[in-house]
Amino acid sequence: MGSLCKVVDTLLLVAFLAAFLMAPLICAQTVIQETSFPEALIHLKQCYSDDFQDYLMAEKPHFFVALVWLELTFQWPLALLNIYGILASKSWFNTTCLIYGASVITSVSAVLGELIGSHKASEKLLQLYWVFMGAGVVAMLRGLVPQSSKTPIIGKRPAAGMGRKKRA
């Protein structure tokens, strides 16, 4: 189980790094004036939109703009925390990973509902969002798996001062 967790953590690290970079550099162009970004990033977003035929980035429907704000204000900081949590083996990583996964699944479900229901999405765009959904599911499931057998169960921590003699 330990080696499987390490493989999953490595895959999640790549996903968190991608989210950490994509959100402020590409997705933020949906909600912040494009003139605030360097020409190279504007061109990169345009290439993505053209290549994947992402009509949501072009049309900017209100629900999608709200989801981008959710990504920037909630999911992006969690991605950063998860990167640190994996690299530093922090005990709280499971919690932040679970929260991140649940949030991604929720927001990607709304986007996939639109993409599938509208019949406007390209197959390539649908495949991309299914990858995002898979990453959210893996993150959520990873959050449910304990980090190690040495991790204390909540409420079962040794009491402070146990093992010490009281001095009068």
CORKABEL-V22730 format. One record per backbone hydrogen bond with DSSP energy under -0.5 kcal/mol. NH is the residue of the N-H (numbers start at 0). CO is the residue of the C=O. E is the energy in kcal/mol with one decimal. If there is no record, write none. Layout:
# CORKABEL-V22730
nh->NH co->CO e->E
nh->NH co->CO e->E
This chain:
# CORKABEL-V22730
nh->4 co->0 e->-2.2
nh->5 co->1 e->-1.7
nh->6 co->2 e->-1.9
nh->7 co->3 e->-2.7
nh->8 co->4 e->-3.0
nh->9 co->5 e->-2.0
nh->10 co->6 e->-2.3
nh->11 co->7 e->-2.9
nh->12 co->8 e->-2.4
nh->13 co->9 e->-1.8
nh->14 co->10 e->-2.1
nh->15 co->11 e->-3.3
nh->16 co->12 e->-2.4
nh->17 co->13 e->-2.3
nh->18 co->14 e->-2.5
nh->19 co->15 e->-2.7
nh->20 co->16 e->-1.8
nh->21 co->17 e->-3.2
nh->22 co->18 e->-2.1
nh->23 co->19 e->-0.6
nh->24 co->20 e->-1.4
nh->25 co->21 e->-2.8
nh->26 co->21 e->-2.0
nh->27 co->22 e->-1.9
nh->28 co->25 e->-1.3
nh->29 co->26 e->-2.3
nh->30 co->27 e->-1.1
nh->31 co->27 e->-2.3
nh->35 co->32 e->-2.1
nh->36 co->33 e->-1.9
nh->40 co->37 e->-0.6
nh->41 co->37 e->-1.9
nh->42 co->38 e->-2.5
nh->43 co->39 e->-2.1
nh->44 co->40 e->-2.4
nh->45 co->41 e->-2.2
nh->46 co->42 e->-2.6
nh->47 co->43 e->-2.2
nh->48 co->44 e->-2.8
nh->49 co->45 e->-2.5
nh->50 co->46 e->-2.9
nh->51 co->47 e->-2.8
nh->52 co->48 e->-0.8
nh->53 co->48 e->-1.3
nh->54 co->52 e->-1.4
nh->57 co->53 e->-1.1
nh->58 co->54 e->-3.3
nh->59 co->55 e->-2.1
nh->64 co->60 e->-2.2
nh->65 co->61 e->-2.3
nh->66 co->62 e->-1.9
nh->67 co->63 e->-2.1
nh->68 co->64 e->-2.1
nh->69 co->65 e->-2.1
nh->70 co->66 e->-2.3
nh->71 co->67 e->-2.5
nh->72 co->68 e->-2.6
nh->73 co->69 e->-2.3
nh->74 co->69 e->-1.7
nh->75 co->70 e->-2.8
nh->77 co->73 e->-1.4
nh->78 co->74 e->-2.6
nh->79 co->75 e->-2.1
nh->80 co->76 e->-2.6
nh->81 co->77 e->-2.8
nh->82 co->78 e->-2.2
nh->83 co->79 e->-2.1
nh->84 co->80 e->-3.2
nh->85 co->81 e->-2.5
nh->86 co->82 e->-2.3
nh->87 co->83 e->-2.6
nh->88 co->85 e->-0.8
nh->89 co->84 e->-1.9
nh->92 co->89 e->-1.3
nh->93 co->90 e->-0.5
nh->95 co->91 e->-2.0
nh->96 co->92 e->-2.7
nh->97 co->93 e->-2.3
nh->98 co->94 e->-2.3
nh->99 co->95 e->-2.5
nh->100 co->96 e->-2.7
nh->101 co->97 e->-2.4
nh->102 co->98 e->-2.2
nh->103 co->99 e->-2.7
nh->104 co->100 e->-2.6
nh->105 co->101 e->-2.0
nh->106 co->102 e->-2.4
nh->107 co->103 e->-3.0
nh->108 co->104 e->-1.9
nh->109 co->105 e->-1.4
nh->110 co->106 e->-1.8
nh->111 co->107 e->-3.2
nh->112 co->108 e->-2.3
nh->113 co->109 e->-1.8
nh->114 co->110 e->-2.9
nh->115 co->111 e->-2.9
nh->116 co->112 e->-2.2
nh->117 co->113 e->-2.4
nh->118 co->114 e->-0.8
nh->120 co->114 e->-0.9
nh->125 co->121 e->-2.2
nh->126 co->122 e->-2.4
nh->127 co->123 e->-1.9
nh->128 co->124 e->-2.2
nh->129 co->125 e->-2.1
nh->130 co->126 e->-1.7
nh->131 co->127 e->-1.9
nh->132 co->128 e->-2.2
nh->133 co->129 e->-2.5
nh->134 co->130 e->-2.4
nh->135 co->131 e->-2.2
nh->136 co->132 e->-2.4
nh->137 co->133 e->-2.7
nh->138 co->134 e->-2.5
nh->139 co->135 e->-2.5
nh->140 co->136 e->-2.8
nh->141 co->137 e->-2.7
nh->142 co->138 e->-1.8
nh->143 co->139 e->-0.7
nh->143 co->140 e->-1.0
nh->144 co->140 e->-0.6
nh->144 co->141 e->-1.0
nh->150 co->147 e->-1.2
nh->155 co->152 e->-2.5
nh->161 co->158 e->-1.8
nh->163 co->160 e->-1.9
